[in-house]
Amino acid sequence: MLADAGVRVQAQPQEFFVPGRQSYGLKSYTIPGDFSSASYPLAAAAVTGSEVTVKGILPSRQGDSAIIEILNRMGARVSWIRKKGT
């Protein structure tokens, strides 16, 4: 998020250093939904053969986003419109 705002961050082995006197040029930012929370209704729909729509799960670095591919490999029919987050 800081990089999106134009801020330099220096990664150290056990810390991060953010040099001062930088401008944060970010007017708005959309925080992606939580894949951990989304995984429960997605898995429930897959197990019961139902349909569910989950909103707000935009692409992110969350490891839990793997639930989409896992459900696909298990045979569930999952469609993810990444730009809309549904």
C-alpha atoms as one frame of an Amber mdcrd trajectory, in Angstrom:
protein
   0.000   0.000   0.000   2.825   2.396   0.785   4.379   1.745  -2.626   1.007
   2.555  -4.233   1.124   5.869  -2.351   4.581   6.625  -3.776   6.457   6.027
  -0.529   9.838   4.303  -0.419  10.274   1.551   2.160  13.619  -0.058   2.927
  13.346  -3.675   4.066  15.824  -4.751   6.726  16.235  -8.348   7.989  13.883
  -7.841  10.949  12.360  -4.427  10.339  11.206  -1.922   7.778  12.548   1.616
   7.526  10.426   4.388   6.022  12.579   7.462   5.340  11.041  10.749   6.439
  10.045  13.786   4.391   8.066  11.760   1.857   4.694  12.710   0.461   1.849
  10.234   0.514   0.118  10.722  -2.843  -2.805   8.384  -2.285  -6.297   9.903
  -2.365  -8.214   6.630  -1.956  -7.446   2.934  -1.587  -9.646  -0.155  -1.746
  -8.754  -2.785   0.817  -9.406  -6.298  -0.523 -11.890  -8.494   1.312 -10.679
 -11.270   3.556 -10.265 -14.612   1.792 -10.192 -16.450   5.120 -13.730 -15.299
   5.857 -14.859 -15.839   2.252 -13.611 -19.433   2.266 -16.409 -20.636   4.580
 -19.403 -19.791   2.386 -17.433 -20.837  -0.712 -16.618 -24.240   0.782 -20.184
 -24.682   2.088 -21.591 -24.040  -1.387 -19.086 -26.464  -2.928 -19.918 -29.250
  -0.452 -23.684 -28.841  -0.798 -23.715 -28.229  -4.559 -25.283 -24.805  -3.960
 -24.542 -21.423  -5.400 -23.177 -18.431  -3.503 -21.890 -15.013  -4.498 -19.203
 -13.422  -2.347 -18.405  -9.763  -2.939 -15.278  -7.763  -2.181 -12.622 -10.420
  -2.748 -10.273  -8.546  -5.028  -6.910  -9.991  -6.089  -4.331  -9.608  -3.340
  -1.276 -11.261  -1.843  -3.346 -13.177   0.695  -2.289 -16.811   0.734  -5.885
 -17.778   1.451  -6.846 -16.685  -2.067  -5.693 -20.193  -3.038  -9.183 -21.351
  -1.962 -10.419 -20.471  -5.461  -7.981 -22.877  -7.151  -8.422 -25.533  -4.445
 -12.200 -25.589  -4.930 -11.726 -25.757  -8.694  -9.388 -28.754  -8.320 -11.951
 -30.424  -6.054 -14.489 -30.205  -8.870 -16.485 -27.174  -7.775 -17.508 -24.729
 -10.472 -16.032 -21.436  -9.339 -15.998 -18.225 -11.311 -14.132 -15.191 -10.046
 -14.566 -11.833 -11.717 -11.354 -10.316 -10.418 -12.024  -6.705 -11.451 -15.374
  -6.702  -9.635 -14.209  -8.849  -6.739 -17.159 -11.267  -7.018
